[in-house]
């Protein structure tokens, strides 16, 4: 176990770097910052030349690979680090000097358990990308296919383990101070960061995420997920189809190549909505460097995504709430949006629904009169975060990750088509999904599925009852498992069986009524 003195030393060292980039100004000036944290920040900046404008992204870049990933996580937490810091941290593009190729070659051969010549007929020495966790090389397989080979940096796992250990310790100390620090749940933020990092450090998990997303996106043929080469992949090496396209960050190259930028922007928005709302599984790192334009059959172009290390997942109930919240904000139905927040448990029940609806109106109405191109989901979500403190809203990490991704997608779409608006593009999709998921047909289908599952389970239920209440003179029942509670109906198993048959008849009657 790491000694507290070691954690404090690491924090002071990192704090010194943050101070030199002006990244501690917000902590010192925020009235909600606990006094011990404010004192630590002041100690860290003693004698440092602090710039007038904080450079948060540069500070995390200077600290090292684990800090870069932490900074990307904190970009999802404007409520924790402030809107200005969260926005600046979105600049973190995770670029580092490459590892020498001989080191990469040794790591690749060790991980795959074969000589490189048995796997690839050619591999380029110079990487096409070098990030904090891995670097990517272009290669040709022994059967002639162009692939991208992603290799984990040697020693990166130990570096991340040390950093995360200190992050967890610091978050526990901060949350232990109570008050605002406890409401913001920093330990949960670090825990999410730890889980995301462990997932990114395991390339088989990333490959599985890419494969799952590809299956989920079959309904969006203009959004491409590269195929995984499982035979040339392991926990430390990921080989996938080579994407030969133009990065969406290169707007002029897209124009010169004749792409329809408006269609590309709409394709990106529709693909994200399908992932987040319809499928509940979304690419959570869709910045311009991870998105490419590919030629399409109709000449209008498709979009391909890479880097599936950070993925978000939302269950169906949360997706229904999300869709209703978005549609309520789009249509100005603030009362319904407020009710959903209470139903979901996002707002504690001691608050007033009408008061919360009024607060939502204060966020939404100022934007409703703006021109379409000036409206922004990012602005709307920032406004929502501003009222969380007043209503004691507990942080929801999965929604924060989604919020970051929505802002990122909107930024990329706007860079392609400055006149696009995520509200306008989202409304038809969200409206249709709500009708499909919450309409009368969906309600009947859900009821039928639940009832059929109940009927299908009746034989097993009866057998369990018979095993618990055998015929007189039969074998004694086995001792019941502690985690299973058996309710004995007076009169023994016969009465229990009658009750089950009556229940089955009731369900069958319900099905007949439905039909």
C-alpha positions as CSV (number, residue, x, y, z in Angstrom):
1,X,0.0,0.0,0.0
2,X,1.3,3.4,-0.9
3,X,2.1,5.7,2.0
4,X,0.1,9.0,2.3
5,X,3.3,11.0,2.1
6,X,4.0,9.6,-1.3
7,X,0.5,10.6,-2.5
8,X,1.0,14.1,-1.1
9,X,4.4,14.4,-2.8
10,X,3.0,13.3,-6.2
11,X,0.1,15.8,-5.8
12,X,2.4,18.7,-5.0
13,X,4.6,17.8,-7.9
14,X,1.6,17.7,-10.3
15,X,0.1,20.8,-8.6
16,X,3.3,22.7,-9.4
17,X,2.9,21.9,-13.1
18,X,-0.7,22.9,-13.0
19,X,0.2,26.1,-11.2
20,X,2.8,27.1,-13.9
21,X,0.0,26.8,-16.5
22,X,-2.5,28.8,-14.4
23,X,-4.7,25.7,-14.0
24,X,-5.2,26.2,-10.2
25,X,-6.8,29.7,-10.5
26,X,-10.3,28.3,-10.6
27,X,-9.7,26.1,-7.6
28,X,-8.4,29.0,-5.5
29,X,-11.1,31.4,-6.6
30,X,-14.1,29.0,-6.2
31,X,-16.0,29.6,-2.9
32,X,-17.1,26.0,-2.9
33,X,-13.5,24.7,-2.8
34,X,-12.7,23.2,0.6
35,X,-10.2,25.2,2.6
36,X,-7.5,22.4,2.8
37,X,-7.6,22.1,-1.0
38,X,-7.3,25.8,-1.4
39,X,-4.3,25.8,0.9
40,X,-2.6,23.0,-1.1
41,X,-3.1,24.9,-4.3
42,X,-1.5,28.0,-2.8
43,X,1.5,26.0,-1.7
44,X,1.9,24.5,-5.2
45,X,2.0,27.8,-6.9
46,X,4.5,29.6,-4.6
47,X,7.1,31.3,-6.7
48,X,5.5,30.2,-10.0
49,X,5.0,32.6,-12.9
50,X,1.3,32.2,-13.5
51,X,-0.1,33.1,-17.0
52,X,-3.1,35.4,-17.3
53,X,-5.1,32.8,-19.2
54,X,-5.1,29.2,-17.8
55,X,-3.9,26.5,-20.2
56,X,-5.5,23.4,-18.7
57,X,-4.9,21.1,-21.6
58,X,-1.2,22.1,-21.8
59,X,-0.8,21.4,-18.1
60,X,-2.2,17.9,-18.2
61,X,-0.1,17.2,-21.4
62,X,3.0,18.2,-19.4
63,X,2.3,16.0,-16.5
64,X,2.2,12.8,-18.6
65,X,0.1,10.0,-20.2
66,X,-2.1,9.2,-17.2
67,X,-2.9,12.9,-16.7
68,X,-3.8,13.2,-20.3
69,X,-6.4,10.5,-19.9
70,X,-7.6,12.0,-16.6
71,X,-7.9,15.4,-18.3
72,X,-10.1,13.8,-21.0
73,X,-12.3,12.4,-18.3
74,X,-12.5,15.7,-16.5
75,X,-13.7,17.3,-19.7
76,X,-16.9,15.5,-19.0
77,X,-17.3,17.2,-15.6
78,X,-17.9,20.9,-16.1
79,X,-19.7,20.8,-12.7
80,X,-16.5,19.6,-11.1
81,X,-13.8,21.6,-12.8
82,X,-15.8,24.5,-14.3
83,X,-17.0,25.2,-17.8
84,X,-13.9,27.0,-19.0
85,X,-11.6,24.2,-17.8
86,X,-13.8,21.5,-19.3
87,X,-14.0,23.2,-22.6
88,X,-10.2,23.7,-22.8
89,X,-9.6,20.1,-21.8
90,X,-11.4,19.0,-25.0
91,X,-8.2,20.1,-26.8
92,X,-6.4,17.1,-25.4
93,X,-5.6,15.0,-28.6
94,X,-3.4,12.5,-26.8
95,X,-0.3,13.0,-29.0
96,X,3.2,12.0,-27.7
97,X,6.6,11.2,-29.2
98,X,6.8,7.7,-30.6
99,X,8.5,4.7,-29.0
100,X,11.5,3.4,-31.1
101,X,10.3,0.8,-33.6
102,X,12.6,-1.9,-32.3
103,X,10.9,-1.7,-28.9
104,X,7.5,-1.9,-30.6
105,X,8.7,-4.9,-32.7
106,X,9.7,-6.8,-29.6
107,X,6.4,-5.9,-27.8
108,X,4.4,-7.0,-30.8
109,X,6.2,-10.4,-31.3
110,X,6.0,-11.1,-27.5
111,X,2.3,-10.4,-27.4
112,X,1.3,-12.4,-30.5
113,X,3.8,-15.2,-29.8
114,X,5.1,-15.3,-33.4
115,X,7.8,-13.6,-35.4
116,X,6.6,-10.5,-37.1
117,X,7.4,-11.9,-40.5
118,X,4.8,-14.7,-39.9
119,X,2.1,-12.2,-39.4
120,X,2.9,-9.2,-41.6
121,X,4.6,-9.1,-45.0
122,X,5.5,-5.4,-44.3
123,X,5.1,-2.9,-41.5
124,X,6.1,0.7,-41.6
125,X,8.7,1.8,-39.1
126,X,7.3,5.3,-38.7
127,X,4.0,5.3,-36.8
128,X,0.9,7.1,-38.2
129,X,-0.1,8.1,-34.7
130,X,1.5,8.0,-31.2
131,X,-0.7,8.4,-28.1
132,X,-0.3,8.0,-24.4
133,X,-1.3,4.4,-24.4
134,X,-0.3,3.1,-27.8
135,X,1.0,3.9,-31.2
136,X,-0.3,2.8,-34.6
137,X,1.7,1.5,-37.6
138,X,0.5,0.8,-41.1
139,X,1.1,-2.8,-42.3
140,X,0.3,-5.4,-44.9
141,X,-0.8,-8.8,-43.8
142,X,0.8,-12.0,-45.2
143,X,-2.4,-12.5,-47.3
144,X,-2.1,-9.0,-48.8
145,X,-4.6,-6.8,-46.8
146,X,-3.9,-3.3,-45.7
147,X,-4.3,-3.0,-41.9
148,X,-3.6,-0.7,-39.0
149,X,-1.6,-2.2,-36.1
150,X,-2.0,-0.7,-32.7
151,X,0.6,-1.7,-30.1
152,X,0.5,-0.9,-26.4
153,X,3.4,1.2,-25.1
154,X,5.8,-1.0,-23.0
155,X,5.5,-0.1,-19.3
156,X,2.4,2.0,-19.6
157,X,0.3,-0.3,-17.4
158,X,2.6,0.3,-14.4
159,X,2.7,4.1,-14.9
160,X,-1.1,4.2,-15.0
161,X,-1.4,2.0,-11.9
162,X,0.7,4.4,-9.9
163,X,-1.1,7.5,-11.0
164,X,-4.6,6.0,-10.5
165,X,-3.6,4.9,-7.0
166,X,-2.9,8.5,-6.1
167,X,-6.0,9.8,-7.9
168,X,-8.1,7.4,-5.8
169,X,-6.5,8.5,-2.6
170,X,-6.9,12.2,-3.4
171,X,-10.6,11.7,-4.3
172,X,-11.3,9.8,-1.1
173,X,-9.7,12.6,0.9
174,X,-11.7,15.3,-1.0
175,X,-15.0,13.5,-0.6
176,X,-14.3,13.0,3.1
177,X,-14.5,16.8,3.5
178,X,-18.2,16.6,2.8
179,X,-20.4,19.4,1.5
180,X,-20.1,20.3,-2.2
181,X,-17.1,17.9,-2.6
182,X,-19.3,15.0,-1.5
183,X,-22.2,15.9,-3.8
184,X,-19.9,16.0,-6.8
185,X,-18.7,12.4,-6.1
186,X,-15.1,12.7,-7.1
187,X,-14.4,9.1,-6.1
188,X,-17.0,7.9,-8.6
189,X,-15.3,10.1,-11.3
190,X,-11.9,8.5,-10.6
191,X,-13.5,5.0,-10.5
192,X,-15.0,5.6,-13.9
193,X,-11.6,6.8,-15.1
194,X,-10.0,3.7,-13.8
195,X,-12.6,1.4,-15.5
196,X,-12.2,3.3,-18.8
197,X,-8.4,3.1,-18.6
198,X,-8.4,-0.6,-17.8
199,X,-10.7,-1.1,-20.8
200,X,-8.4,1.0,-23.0
201,X,-5.3,-1.0,-21.8
202,X,-7.0,-4.3,-23.0
203,X,-7.1,-4.2,-26.8
204,X,-9.3,-7.3,-26.9
205,X,-11.9,-5.3,-25.1
206,X,-11.5,-2.5,-27.6
207,X,-11.8,-5.0,-30.4
208,X,-15.0,-6.4,-28.9
209,X,-16.4,-2.9,-28.6
210,X,-15.7,-2.2,-32.2
211,X,-17.3,-5.4,-33.2
212,X,-20.4,-4.7,-31.1
213,X,-20.8,-1.2,-32.5
214,X,-20.5,-2.5,-36.1
215,X,-23.4,-4.9,-35.4
216,X,-25.5,-2.1,-33.8
217,X,-24.9,0.3,-36.7
218,X,-26.1,-2.0,-39.6
219,X,-29.1,0.3,-40.0
220,X,-26.7,3.2,-40.7
221,X,-24.7,2.1,-43.8
222,X,-23.0,5.5,-44.1
223,X,-21.3,5.0,-40.8
224,X,-18.4,2.6,-41.1
225,X,-16.6,0.6,-38.3
226,X,-13.4,-1.1,-39.5
227,X,-13.3,-4.9,-39.4
228,X,-11.2,-6.5,-36.6
229,X,-8.4,-9.0,-37.5
230,X,-8.9,-11.2,-34.5
231,X,-6.0,-13.6,-35.6
232,X,-3.5,-10.8,-35.4
233,X,-4.9,-9.2,-32.2
234,X,-4.3,-9.8,-28.5
235,X,-4.6,-7.9,-25.2
236,X,-1.6,-5.7,-26.2
237,X,-1.9,-5.7,-30.0
238,X,-5.0,-4.6,-32.1
239,X,-5.1,-5.2,-35.8
240,X,-7.9,-3.8,-37.9
241,X,-8.9,-2.8,-41.4
242,X,-7.0,0.2,-42.7
243,X,-9.2,3.3,-43.2
244,X,-8.0,5.2,-46.3
245,X,-10.0,8.5,-46.0
246,X,-9.8,12.2,-45.2
247,X,-10.0,13.3,-41.6
248,X,-13.0,15.5,-40.9
249,X,-10.6,18.0,-39.4
250,X,-9.3,18.8,-42.9
251,X,-12.3,20.8,-44.2
252,X,-10.5,22.2,-47.3
253,X,-9.4,18.7,-48.4
254,X,-13.0,17.5,-48.0
255,X,-14.2,20.4,-50.2
256,X,-11.4,19.7,-52.8
257,X,-12.4,16.1,-52.9
258,X,-16.0,17.0,-53.7
259,X,-17.7,15.8,-50.5
260,X,-21.1,17.2,-49.5
261,X,-20.2,18.6,-46.1
262,X,-23.8,19.1,-45.1
263,X,-24.6,15.5,-45.7
264,X,-21.5,14.4,-43.8
265,X,-22.6,16.5,-40.8
266,X,-26.1,15.0,-40.9
267,X,-24.7,11.5,-41.2
268,X,-22.6,12.1,-38.1
269,X,-25.5,13.4,-36.1
270,X,-27.8,10.6,-37.1
271,X,-25.2,8.0,-36.4
272,X,-24.6,9.4,-32.9
273,X,-28.3,9.5,-32.1
274,X,-28.8,5.9,-33.2
275,X,-25.9,4.8,-31.0
276,X,-26.9,6.8,-27.9
277,X,-30.7,6.6,-28.0
278,X,-31.7,3.6,-30.1
279,X,-28.8,1.3,-29.2
280,X,-27.6,2.6,-25.8
281,X,-24.0,1.9,-26.8
282,X,-22.0,4.8,-28.2
283,X,-18.5,5.8,-29.3
284,X,-17.5,8.3,-26.6
285,X,-14.5,9.8,-28.3
286,X,-15.8,11.1,-31.6
287,X,-13.4,14.0,-32.1
288,X,-12.2,15.1,-35.5
289,X,-9.0,13.0,-35.4
290,X,-11.0,9.8,-35.0
291,X,-13.4,10.4,-37.9
292,X,-12.7,10.0,-41.6
293,X,-14.7,10.7,-44.8
294,X,-14.9,7.8,-47.2
295,X,-16.2,7.8,-50.8
296,X,-19.8,6.5,-51.0
297,X,-21.7,4.7,-53.6
298,X,-23.9,7.7,-54.3
299,X,-20.8,10.0,-54.4
300,X,-21.9,11.8,-51.2
301,X,-19.6,10.1,-48.8
302,X,-19.6,8.0,-45.7
303,X,-18.0,8.4,-42.3
304,X,-15.6,5.9,-40.7
305,X,-14.7,5.9,-37.0
306,X,-11.6,4.6,-35.2
307,X,-10.3,4.3,-31.6
308,X,-13.0,2.4,-29.6
309,X,-11.2,2.5,-26.3
310,X,-13.8,4.8,-24.6
311,X,-17.4,3.6,-25.1
312,X,-20.6,4.7,-23.3
313,X,-23.5,2.5,-22.4
314,X,-27.0,3.6,-21.3
315,X,-29.8,1.2,-20.3
316,X,-33.2,1.3,-21.9
317,X,-35.0,3.1,-19.1
318,X,-32.3,5.9,-19.0
319,X,-32.5,6.2,-22.8
320,X,-36.3,6.7,-22.6
321,X,-35.7,9.4,-20.0
322,X,-33.0,11.0,-22.1
323,X,-35.2,11.0,-25.3
324,X,-38.1,12.5,-23.4
325,X,-35.8,15.2,-21.8
326,X,-34.3,16.1,-25.2
327,X,-37.7,16.2,-26.9
328,X,-39.2,18.2,-24.0
329,X,-36.4,20.8,-24.3
330,X,-36.8,20.9,-28.1
331,X,-40.6,21.5,-27.8
332,X,-40.5,23.7,-24.7
333,X,-42.4,21.2,-22.5
334,X,-40.4,22.1,-19.3
335,X,-43.0,20.6,-17.0
336,X,-42.5,17.2,-18.5
337,X,-38.7,17.5,-18.5
338,X,-38.9,18.4,-14.8
339,X,-41.2,15.4,-14.0
340,X,-38.7,13.0,-15.8
341,X,-35.9,14.3,-13.6
342,X,-37.9,13.5,-10.5
343,X,-39.1,10.1,-11.9
344,X,-35.5,9.2,-12.7
345,X,-34.3,10.2,-9.2
346,X,-32.0,12.8,-10.6
347,X,-33.5,15.4,-8.4
348,X,-34.3,14.6,-4.7
349,X,-38.0,14.3,-3.9
350,X,-38.0,17.1,-1.3
351,X,-37.7,19.7,-4.1
352,X,-40.7,21.1,-5.9
353,X,-41.4,19.9,-9.5
354,X,-42.9,23.3,-10.5
355,X,-39.9,25.2,-9.2
356,X,-37.5,22.9,-11.1
357,X,-39.6,23.4,-14.3
358,X,-39.3,27.2,-13.9
359,X,-35.5,26.8,-13.5
360,X,-35.4,24.7,-16.7
361,X,-37.5,27.4,-18.5
362,X,-34.9,30.0,-17.5
363,X,-32.3,27.8,-19.2
364,X,-34.3,27.0,-22.4
365,X,-36.3,30.0,-23.2
366,X,-33.4,32.5,-23.9
367,X,-32.3,30.2,-26.7
368,X,-35.7,29.6,-28.3
369,X,-35.7,33.0,-30.1
370,X,-32.2,32.6,-31.6
371,X,-31.5,31.7,-35.2
372,X,-31.1,28.0,-35.8
373,X,-27.4,28.2,-36.4
374,X,-26.9,30.0,-33.1
375,X,-28.6,27.4,-31.0
376,X,-26.4,24.9,-29.3
377,X,-27.0,21.7,-27.3
378,X,-23.7,22.4,-25.6
379,X,-25.0,25.8,-24.4
380,X,-28.2,24.1,-23.2
381,X,-26.4,21.4,-21.3
382,X,-24.1,23.9,-19.7
383,X,-27.2,25.8,-18.5
384,X,-28.6,22.5,-17.0
385,X,-25.4,21.9,-15.1
386,X,-25.6,25.4,-13.6
387,X,-28.8,24.5,-11.8
388,X,-27.7,21.2,-10.4
389,X,-26.3,22.7,-7.2
390,X,-29.5,24.5,-6.4
391,X,-31.5,21.3,-6.6
392,X,-29.0,19.0,-5.0
393,X,-28.7,16.9,-8.1
394,X,-26.3,14.0,-7.6
395,X,-23.8,13.5,-10.5
396,X,-24.8,10.9,-13.1
397,X,-21.5,9.8,-14.7
398,X,-23.1,8.0,-17.7
399,X,-25.0,11.2,-18.6
400,X,-21.9,13.3,-18.2
401,X,-20.0,11.1,-20.6
402,X,-22.9,11.4,-23.0
403,X,-23.0,15.2,-22.6
404,X,-19.3,15.5,-23.5
405,X,-19.8,13.3,-26.6
406,X,-22.9,15.4,-27.6
407,X,-20.9,18.6,-27.4
408,X,-18.0,17.0,-29.3
409,X,-20.3,15.7,-32.1
410,X,-22.0,19.1,-32.3
411,X,-18.6,20.8,-32.6
412,X,-17.5,18.4,-35.5
413,X,-20.8,18.7,-37.3
414,X,-20.7,22.5,-37.0
415,X,-17.2,22.6,-38.4
416,X,-18.5,20.8,-41.4
417,X,-21.7,22.8,-41.8
418,X,-21.8,26.0,-39.7
419,X,-25.6,26.2,-40.3
420,X,-26.5,22.8,-38.9
421,X,-28.2,22.6,-35.6
422,X,-28.3,19.4,-33.5
423,X,-31.8,20.3,-32.2
424,X,-33.2,20.4,-35.8
425,X,-31.5,17.2,-36.8
426,X,-32.4,15.4,-33.6
427,X,-36.1,16.2,-33.4
428,X,-37.4,13.8,-36.1
429,X,-35.2,10.9,-34.9
430,X,-36.1,11.4,-31.2
431,X,-39.8,11.9,-31.9
432,X,-40.0,8.6,-34.0
433,X,-38.0,6.7,-31.3
434,X,-40.3,7.9,-28.6
435,X,-43.3,6.9,-30.6
436,X,-41.8,3.5,-31.3
437,X,-40.7,2.8,-27.7
438,X,-43.5,4.5,-25.7
439,X,-46.5,4.2,-28.1
440,X,-49.4,1.8,-27.6
441,X,-47.9,-0.9,-29.9
442,X,-44.7,-0.9,-27.8
443,X,-46.7,-1.2,-24.5
444,X,-48.7,-4.2,-25.8
445,X,-45.5,-5.8,-27.1
446,X,-43.8,-5.3,-23.8
447,X,-46.8,-6.8,-21.9
448,X,-46.9,-9.8,-24.2
449,X,-43.2,-10.5,-23.8
450,X,-43.4,-10.2,-20.0
451,X,-46.5,-12.5,-19.9
452,X,-45.0,-15.1,-22.2
453,X,-41.8,-15.2,-20.1
454,X,-43.9,-15.8,-17.0
455,X,-45.8,-18.6,-18.7
456,X,-42.6,-20.2,-19.9
457,X,-41.3,-20.2,-16.4
458,X,-44.3,-21.9,-14.9
459,X,-43.1,-25.6,-15.4
460,X,-39.9,-24.9,-13.5
461,X,-41.8,-23.1,-10.8
462,X,-44.1,-26.1,-10.3
463,X,-41.2,-28.5,-10.2
464,X,-39.5,-26.3,-7.6
465,X,-42.7,-26.4,-5.5
466,X,-43.0,-30.2,-5.8
467,X,-39.3,-30.5,-4.7
468,X,-40.0,-28.4,-1.7
469,X,-43.3,-30.1,-0.8
470,X,-43.1,-33.8,-1.8
471,X,-45.9,-36.4,-1.5
472,X,-46.2,-38.0,2.0
473,X,-43.6,-40.7,2.3
474,X,-41.4,-39.3,-0.4
475,X,-37.8,-38.2,-0.1
476,X,-37.2,-35.3,2.3
477,X,-36.5,-32.0,0.6
478,X,-33.0,-30.6,0.3
479,X,-32.1,-27.8,2.6
480,X,-33.2,-24.5,0.9
481,X,-30.6,-22.1,-0.4
482,X,-30.2,-19.0,1.8
483,X,-30.6,-16.6,-1.1
484,X,-33.9,-18.1,-2.2
485,X,-37.0,-17.4,-0.1
486,X,-39.8,-20.0,-0.3
487,X,-43.2,-18.9,0.7
488,X,-45.3,-21.9,1.8
489,X,-49.0,-21.7,1.0
490,X,-51.1,-23.3,3.7
491,X,-52.2,-26.8,2.8
492,X,-49.0,-27.9,1.1
493,X,-48.0,-28.2,-2.5
494,X,-51.4,-29.0,-3.9
495,X,-52.7,-25.5,-2.8
496,X,-49.5,-24.0,-4.3
497,X,-50.1,-25.8,-7.6
498,X,-53.7,-24.6,-7.6
499,X,-52.5,-21.0,-7.1
500,X,-50.0,-21.3,-9.9
501,X,-52.6,-22.7,-12.3
502,X,-54.9,-19.9,-11.4
503,X,-52.2,-17.4,-12.1
504,X,-51.6,-19.0,-15.4
505,X,-55.2,-18.8,-16.3
506,X,-55.3,-15.1,-15.4
507,X,-52.3,-14.4,-17.6
508,X,-53.9,-16.4,-20.5
509,X,-57.1,-14.4,-20.0
510,X,-55.1,-11.2,-20.2
511,X,-53.5,-12.3,-23.5
512,X,-56.9,-13.1,-25.0
513,X,-58.1,-9.6,-24.0
514,X,-55.0,-8.0,-25.6
515,X,-55.6,-10.0,-28.8
